[in-house]
């Protein structure tokens, strides 16, 4: 089978490897569509593992069923969680499934940018989701990123009527805008350095957009009855965005760091000015649990999160390298989907 083998953002090669065979409790999925995630192009996070086949936002069709499987059959249309938790450890039992050691070790084989993937038994058990007829394969590639966004906003305790400020209007920021709307946000403000993305934020539900260099706190106050944001979600790794976030959060509010910075970045924060007396919460989020995936699929099925409109490029597997260039440049694309059978 063909795979897109990753060596770096500028070195992705179409190579051949044997099609995997499913063992007991496993499935073989023919991958129809796979999305390129912003984390796929974080070279500092990837280069020490190369060569490897990336891709964790995937959907396809079951083509082979291992011994002992009864809940799935050939022809089933599915999306798959690449990481799954054990559900029994300290972290899982306290609701922190995404920091579970098992979740950090599990994965599909070899990855989503391939014609086929073997789904290990543990992923089949708790990371497989049947697609409703009205959800296309390309729409299903959004289940994993929407699950991540849902978990983040739940950890940040989003409440109906709150003012949400999203910094960074790439695909993650735009999904946060849409999910905040679906969860009943009172107002949503979005910032970015690119006009292209600000216009996209308006299309997907932001009440107000603002170029990142402007007086952002003043803009937030304009749309929120003189107050700053109840929740600020940082969807870019730029250090300046984090500084802007702490300047834009209201007393009793929350700053959610959704995107990582480059390694070694340290942000000086005044404990007295931000935390003492102001009761501001600073939190983070990583990945999504199986329950988050199920909720994400329902939101997509219901049309509450409009994902098809976010796709700007559909490329065949042979052009995966072009897809990575588009995503890593961050200028002329929102969501790039790889059609793995083309």
SENU-334442 format. One record per residue: residue in one letter; x, y, z of N, C-alpha, C in turn. Coordinates in steps of 0.1 Angstrom, whole numbers, plus 5000, padded with zeros to 4 digits. Atoms other than C-alpha are relative to their C-alpha. Example, Ala and Ser with C-alpha at 12.3 -4.5 7.8 and 13.67 -1.06 7.14 Angstrom:
BEGIN
A500949885000512349555078500950125000
S499149895000513749895071499250115008
//
This chain:
BEGIN
X500849885000500050005000500950125000
X499349885000501050364996499950085013
X500049924988501950585025500750134997
X499349885001503050945029501050005012
X499050024989506250905049500650145004
X499549874995507251215070501449995005
X498649984996510851315073500250145006
X500149874995510251685078498950074993
X501149935007507751945068500250024985
X499649985014509651995035500549874994
X499550135005510451625030499049895003
X501050114998507451395027499949924987
X499850095012507751095003498949905000
X500950105002505250864989500849874999
X499250134999506550514998499049885000
X500850134999505350154997500349935013
X499850094989504849935027498949895000
X501050115000503049605033498750055006
X501349984994499249635039499949925013
X500150074987498849545076498849905000
X501150094999496749245085499550005015
X500650004987494349255115500249875008
X500050124991494949015144498749995008
X501250014992492448905170499550135006
X500649884994490149185181500450134992
X499649895007491549415154499250024987
X500749975013490249585122501050054991
X499349935011491649695089499150104994
X500949895005490250025077500750064987
X499549925012490650165042499750145002
X500149864996491250525048499550084988
X500549925011489150755026500450145001
X499649864998490051095041500750015013
X499249974988492551225066500450155000
X499749854999492951585078501450025005
X498749954995496251765084499850095012
X500249924988496351895119501250095002
X498949904997498452195131501149935007
X498950074993500351955154500849914991
X499250085009501451755124501250074994
X499049925006503552035112500950075011
X499149964989505252105146501349924999
X498850085002508751995136500749965013
X499350034987510152025171499449885007
X500750104993507651775182500149874992
X500050115009508151535153501449944996
X498750045007511751525140500749895007
X499250104993513151305168499449864998
X500750135002510651025157500149964986
X500150035015511151035119501049884997
X501149985008510650865096498749945006
X501350054995506950805104498950054991
X501349965008503450815089499150075010
X500949934992501451085105498549994996
X501550005003497651145104499249945011
X500850054989495251115133498550054999
X501449965002492051275119499549934988
X500350095012490750995097498649945000
X501350075002487650825084500249904988
X499950095011487150525062499049885002
X500950115000485650185057500749875005
X499550134995486149855075500149904988
X499850095011487649605050500449865004
X499650134995488849325072499850005015
X500450014986487649205106500849885007
X499350104993489849015131499149915008
X500750114992488848705151499450065013
X500649964988486448775179499250135000
X500749875001484949105167498649974995
X501450025004481149105166499350144998
X500749885001480249475168500350084987
X499849945012481749575135500149904989
X500050095011481649425100500650074988
X499549955013483049475065499050104995
X500949905006481549785049499650115010
X500349894990481049985081500850124997
X499349875001481850355077500350055014
X499649974987483850465107501050125000
X498949924996486050725123500749945012
X499250074990488750625147500850105008
X499149934991490450775177501449935001
X498750065001494150725174500649975014
X499650024986494750755212498849975008
X501150044991492550585238500549975014
X499650014986492650575276499749855005
X500250134994492750265299498650005007
X501249994993489650385318500049955014
X499950064987490950235350501050065009
X498949944992493950435362499650125008
X500349884991494150725387499550114991
X500349895008493950975359498649994994
X501350025006490950825341498950015010
X501050014990489050765373499750145006
X500349864995489451135382499650094989
X500549935011488251245348501050064991
X498949955009491651325332500549894991
X499750115009491551055305501250034991
X499049975010493851245282501450015005
X498650014994496851235306500349865004
X499850144997496450855310501349954992
X498850065007499750665302499649924988
X500450085011497850425280499650084988
X500449915011496350705259501350054993
X498749955006499950835253500849904993
X499350115007501150495241499249944988
X500850075010498250385219500150084987
X500049935013498050465182499549904989
X500350095012496750325148501349974993
X498850045007499250155125499750004985
X498849924996500950315106499650145003
X500549864999498950645106499050034990
X501249975008496250825088500450044985
X499649975013498250935057500549884993
X499750135006498150585042498749954994
X501250065006495750375021499249925010
X500650084990495050145050500650025014
X499550004986495450135088499549885008
X500450104991495349855113499650075013
X500549944988493249945143500249905012
X499850094989494549775175498849975008
X501250044993492149595197499550105010
X500549904990492049865225499450114993
X500649895007491250125199498649964994
X501250055005488549905184499050005012
X500950014989487049865219499550135005
X500549874994486850235229500350124991
X499649885008487950445199499449994986
X500650015013485750335170498650065000
X501349945000482650535160499449994986
X500750025013480150435133499550144995
X500549875006479250725109498649994996
X501449995005475650825104500050024985
X500049995015474650815067500250144995
X499949865004474451195066501450065002
X498749954997478051245078501049944990
X499050055011480651225049501349975007
X498750034995484151095053500850125003
X499249884998485651435050499450085013
X500549944988483251575077500449925012
X499650084989484151285099501450025005
X498649974996487851385099500050115010
X500049894990486751675121499649955014
X500550054987485451445149501150025011
X498949994990488951435166500350145004
X499849874996489651805165498850075007
X501149954992486151895176499949955014
X499950064986486551655205501050075009
X499049924992489651835216499550135004
X500549874997487852165215498949995011
X501050024990484852025234500649985014
X499450034987487051895262500750125006
X499449884995488952215264499050105006
X501049914995485852425268499349955012
X500650064987484452185294500950025012
X499049984990487652205314500050155004
X500149854997487352585312498750045005
X501349974994483852565325499250104993
X500849915008482152745297498550005004
X501449984996478752875307499250084989
X500849925009475853005285500050155004
X500049854997475953385282501350065002
X498749954997479653415288500650074987
X499249945011481953635266501249924998
X498850085003484553425249500950084990
X499049935009487653575233501049894995
X499250105006489553345209501250084993
X498849945006493153445200500649904991
X499650095010494253285168498949944993
X501250055007491653215141500449914989
X499850115008493252925124498949895002
X501150105000491252595122499649975015
X500450024986491452545160499250115006
X500849884995490352895168498650014994
X501449995006487452875143499149895006
X500850104994486352545158499650055014
X500349944986486452715193498950104998
X501149905002484252995179498749934998
X501250075002481752745166499449935012
X500450084988481652525197499550105011
X500549904991481352835219498650044997
X501349965004478352935199499049895003
X500950114998476852585201499749985015
X500150014986477352595239499350125006
X500849884995475452925242500750125004
X499249884997478153185244499250134998
X500749885001476753535249500650094989
X499349935011479353695226501349934998
X498750065004482453575208500850104992
X499049915007485453795198501149914996
X498950085005488153655176501150094995
X498949925004491653795169501049914992
X499050075008494353705144500850114993
X499249905007497153875124499750004985
X500450015015495653765090498650044998
X501449965003492653935075499249894995
X500750125005491853615057499349925011
X500550084989491353435090498950085008
X501049924993489453725106498649994992
X501350015008486853715077499449865002
X500550144997486553335083499449995014
X500550004986485953395120498650075000
X501349945001483053625111499049914993
X500950095006481553365088499649895009
X500450114991481653105115499550045014
X500749974988480053305142500550105010
X499549904991482253565158499250134999
X500749875000480453885168500950114996
X499049895003483554095165501349934997
X498750055002486954035150500950125001
X499149894997490054235158501449964996
X498650035003493554245143500850005013
X499350034987495954115170500850125005
X499249894995497954445171499250115006
X500849894995495054665181499849995015
X500350004985493854755216498949905003
X501050114999492154425221499250015012
X500949994988490954465257498950114998
X501049905002489154785246498949954991
X501050065009487454595218499149915007
X500850094993486354325241499050075010
X500949934991484954575266498850064992
X501049945008482954735237498849904998
X501050105003481054405231499549935012
X500450084987480754285267499750105011
X500549914990479154575285501050065009
X499049944992482354725297501049905007
X499250104993483854405310500949934990
X499150085008486754195297499449864998
X500650135003486253835286500049915012
X500150104989485053565309500949884997
X499150105003487153315290500850044988
X499149975011490153375268500749874996
X499550125005491253085246501250034990
X498849975008494753095232500349894990
X499850105010495052905199501250034991
X498849985007498453015188501149995010
X498950024991501852945203500950135002
X499249884999503053305200500050065014
X499949954987504253445233499250125002
X500849884999502653775226498549985002
X501450044999499253605224499749975015
X500350044986499553475260500050135008
X500049874993500453825272498750084997
X501349935004497453965253498849935008
X501150074993495253695269499950045014
X500149964986496153785305499650145002
X500449874999495454145297498550024996
X501450005005491954055283499049935008
X500950084993490553835309499450085012
X500749934990487953965334500349935014
X499950064987488153915372499149885001
X500750124999487053565380499949924987
X500050075013487653455344501149904999
X499150125003489753185328500850034987
X499250005012492653185304500449854997
X499850145004492852855285501150004989
X498950015010496152775267499849874992
X500350125008495052545239501149964991
X498850035009498152565217501350015008
X498750004993501652485228500950114994
X499049915005504552735224501249914994
X498750075004507952645209500749965013
X499350054987510152455234500850125006
X499149914993511852665260499450145002
X500649874998509452965259499550015014
X500449974987508853115293499350135000
X500849884999506153365300500050065014
X500049954986506653595330498650055003
X501349964996503353655348500050055014
X500049944987502753885377498949935008
X500950074992501153675404499050105007
X500949914993499753975422499050074991
X500949935009498354155392498949914993
X500950095007496753845376499249925010
X500750104992495853605403499550055014
X500449964986495853765438498950104999
X501349925000492453925444499149994988
X500850015013491353865408499449874997
X500550135002490653495410499949954986
X499950045014491753435375500649865000
X499550145001492253065365500849994987
X499250035011495052965341500049854998
X500150145001494452625326500449954986
X499650055012495452395297499149884996
X500850125004493852105277500849934989
X499450095010495151815256499149894996
X500750115007493351585232498649995005
X501450024996489851445238499849855004
X500350134995488351145255499049934990
X501050065009486050885238498750065001
X501349934998483051065253500050134992
X499949885007484251385237499849974985
X500150045014484551205203498549984997
X501450035003480951085206499250134999
X500749875000479651435214500450084988
X499549935012481751585186499249954987
X500750065011480151345161498650045000
X501449964999476651435173499950154996
X500149865004477351805169500250024985
X499849995014478651755134498849944992
X501250065006475751525125498850105000
X501249914999473251795137500350134993
X499749875007475052075118500250115009
X499749894990475752265150501550054998
X498649965004479452275139500149984985
X500050005015479752355102501449974995
X498650035003482852165092500350004985
X499750015014482452105055500450144994
X499649875005482652485049501450045004
X498649964996486052495066501149944991
X499050075009487752275040500350094989
X499649925011489752485016500849924990
X499250085009491852215000499749855002
X500150155001491251844990501149954991
X498950045008494351674978500249855000
X499750155000495251314967501249975009
X498950044992497651114988501450044994
X498749965006500451184963500450145002
X499749864998500151554971500050045014
X500049974986500451525008501150105004
X499049904998503651725007499550144998
X500649875002501752014992499150045011
X500949984988499251985020500750055012
X499249964989501952015046500550144998
X499549865003503352325029498950105002
X501149914998499952485029499750025015
X500349994986499352415066501150075008
X498949944992502852505078500150154997
X499949865004502752835059498950085008
X501149944993499352915076499450134994
X500449885007498453175050498749984991
X501050015010496153045023499149885001
X500850124998494352755038499450015014
X500550034987492052665067500149855003
X499950154998491552285065500449934987
X499650085011493452055042499749865002
X500450144999492051705036500849924990
X499350095009494051425021499049894997
X500950115005491951185000500949884997
X498950115000493950865006499949904989
X500250105010492450654979500250064986
X499849935013493350904951501450034998
//
